[in-house]
Amino acid sequence: MELKVDDKVVYAATGNREFDPALPSVVFVHGAGMDHTVWVLPTRYFVRHKRNVLAIDLPGHGRSGGPLLTSIEEMGDWIIRVLDVAGLEQAAVVGHSMGSLAALEAAVRHPSRVRSLVMVGTSVPMPVTDALLDSSKANDHLALDMLNVWGHSRGAHIGGNATPGMWMMGGGIRLLERAAPGVVHTDLKACNEYADGLEHAKTVSCPALLILGERDMMAPPKAALELSHAIANAETVKFKGAGHALLSERPDPVLDQLIRMV
């Protein structure tokens, strides 16, 4: 599905089903340097269970036109403009990594528009190392390698996915390699500069769920502890042995949690 937001074409996967604004809706927001394809399993499930789905490509990502959004706050407002264009009064908003921060800001800044909030692989703040920022700024492939290695648990490096034939490390690097020059750096910089998230989170009024990986090196569970305390109506689920790439490492358990919330 293509939408026109801020006079730019925005792509949103809908599960190849007719979009019905009268149905409950869920918006999925991807992480840094990624696109809507990380949400294939949840998209398929929810469109078959009477939900509208918008798995969006953020501006300058995937099939969406630019320019890139340079702050988490901008992304939060932009998500609501997508709802406006799609004719939706309200939606559940689910985000992974950077997308979880954008989802949080959407709930903070537009509380009447977000029915529930799910933050996958999240922490606030979400600092990024100087080495990763410098490499991504130079469009060095090393930045993608670091993201891919740090983004997966040690077990995922050697396999073990529940889906036969799924090569998590290979799929992860190919996804990042699809990003245009400058995209990964802009996204990482936005995460690194998101400084007021904990204060903002205190104003969230909708039900919220944090889905964490025990072995997440990019958003360690300990770093999400303050966030879980800041949100009044928050629940936390942590998957043993899982890393940051929860959508590929633990697809079915993540989906089970989403079903409860959206």
N, C-alpha and C positions, 0 to 999 in steps of 0.2 A: 504494500500500500504506500502511495506517495502522498505526502501532505505538503502544503506550502506554509512555512513558518518564517516570519521575518523576510518574506520575499525570496526564500531559499527552499529548494526541494529537500524534504526530509523523508527518509525511508523508514518505515516501520513494518516489521514482519507481523502478520496477523494470523499465521497458521493456515493460510489459504481458505479462510472462511469469511463469509459475508459479515461485515462489521455492522453491529446493531447497537446504537447508543443506549437503547433501553435496557440492555443487559449489564450486570456488574462487570467492571473492567479492571484490568491489571496492566501496569506499565513496567517494563523491564529495562534497566539501565546498565550498560556494560562498563567494564573497567578501562584503565588507561591503555591506549593503543589498540583496543579491541573493537568489536562490533556486535551486531545483534545475534550472530550465529552462536554465541555462547549459551543462548537461551533456548535452543532447539527443543530439548526435552520438555521443559515447563510449558513452552508455547503449545506444543502438540497436546499436552494433557489438558490445559485449561480451555482451549477452544472446543474440545470434545466434552467439556463439562459446563457448558453454558456460561462462558466468560468471553468478553472481548479481550483480546491481547494486542498490545502494542509493544513489541520488542524493538526499541528505537536504535537507530544509529545517530549518535551525537553529531553536531555539525562538524564537517571535515573528516568524518570517520565513515568507513564502509561505503554505502551508496548515498550518503547525505552530503549536500553541498556545504561549503564553508561559509564564513570564516570560522576558525576554531574559537571556542569559548575559553577564556583564560583564567577563570576563577570558578570555584565551587558554587559560590553564590549566584553567578550568572547561569550556571547549569541548572540550579534549583528553580530559578524563575523561568528558564526556557522549557523545562518539563511541563510547567503549568500552561505555557503558551501552546504546547502540543495538545494538551487536553482541550483548550479553547477551540483550536482549529478542528479537532476531531469531534467536537460537540459533546464533550463529557463534562458533567458537573463535578464528578468525583471518581477517584480510582485508588486501588491499592498500588503502592509504588515499591518496587523491589530493585535493589541495586547491589552490584558486586564491586568491592574495592573502591576505586574512585567513584563509581556509580552509586555506592552506598552513601557516600558523602553528599552527592548531588541529591539523592532521595531524601536524606535527612534535611537538607536545606529547603527542599520543596515542602516538606511537612512543617518546618519551622515558619517559613515565610507565608505559606498559604494553607493554614490548618483546616479550613473548611473544605479543601479540595482533596485531601489525602485521607482515605478511609482507614488504611493501615500501612505500616512501614516495616519492611524487611531489609536488614543490612547484612550482606553475606561477605565474609572475609574482611571485616571492618575494624578500624580503630580510630580514635580521635584523641590527639592529633595523629596524622599519618605521615611522619617525616620520611624524607628520601635522602639517601647518602649523597655526599658531594661527588663521589666517583660515578654514581649512576646519573646524576644530573649533568655532569661534565661530558660523559660519554654520549648521552642522548642529545645534548646540545650540538655536539659535533657530528651527529647522525652516524656514530660509530656502531657497527653491528654488535660490539661488545655489550652495549646497553641492553640489547634484546636478549643476548645470551645470559646476562645477569638476571634480568627479569624472569626468564624461563627457568633458570636453575633455582633461584631463590623462591620462585613462585610455586614450586612443587616440593612435596615432602620427599625424603630420601627414598621411601618405598616406591613412590611414583616414578623415580628416575629409572628404575629397573622393570617396571610394569606392574601387574597386579590389578588392572582395572576390571571391574565386573562385566564390562562389555567385551566379548571376544574380539581380538584384533585391534583394540583401541591403543594407539601409541600416543600417550599423553605428552611426552616431551617433544615428539615430532610435530604433533598437531599444534602445541603451544607456540613453537617458534615460527611455524608457517603463518599462524594467525597474526603474530606481531610483525612479521615481515611484510604483510599486506598494507600496513599503515604508511601513509605518505610521509615524506621527510618533514620533521618538525612536530609531528603529531604526538609522538611519545614524550618528547621533552616538554611540550606545552602542558600535557596532562600531568606529568610528574611534578612539574613546577606548581601547578594548581593545587595538587595534594599537599605538597610541602608547605605552601603558604596559607593553608586553611587553618587559621589560628584561633578562631572564636567558636569552634564547633561545640565544645563542652558547655559553654554558656548558652549557646543557642539550643542545645539539646534539652535543657531544663524546661523549655517552653513547649515541648512536644506533648500533645494531648491525646493522640490516637494510640491504639494498641501497636506495640513495636516488638520485633523479634530480631535478635542478633544471632547469626549462625557463624560459628567460629571453627577453625581448624586447630587442633592441639599443637601441631608442628608448624604452624604458620610463621615463617621468618619475615614476612613483609608487613603483616599486621598481627603481631603476637597477641595471644589471648589476654595476657596481663595488661596490655595497652588498651584493651576494650573494657576493662573493669570499671574505670571511671565513667565511661560512656553509659554502661548498663545502669550505673547508679544515678546518673544525671537524668535519664528518661524515666518519668514517673511510672509509666505503665509498660515496662520492658521485661521481656523474658530472654534468657540466653541459653543456647544449645551449643555444645562443643563436641566435635567429632574426633574420637581418639585416632591418633596417628596421621591425621589429614593435614595438608598444607594449605597454602593460599588459594590454589586452583581447585576450590571445592566443587565447582560445577563439572569438572572432568574427573576429579578424584572420588567424589561421593555423590554422583548424580541422583541416584534413587533416594538416599536419605535426605538430601536437600529438598527434593521434590516433596517428600512426605511432610516436611516441615512447612513448605509453602502452602500445601493444601489446607493446612490448619488456619492459615492467616489470610489468604486472599480469596 
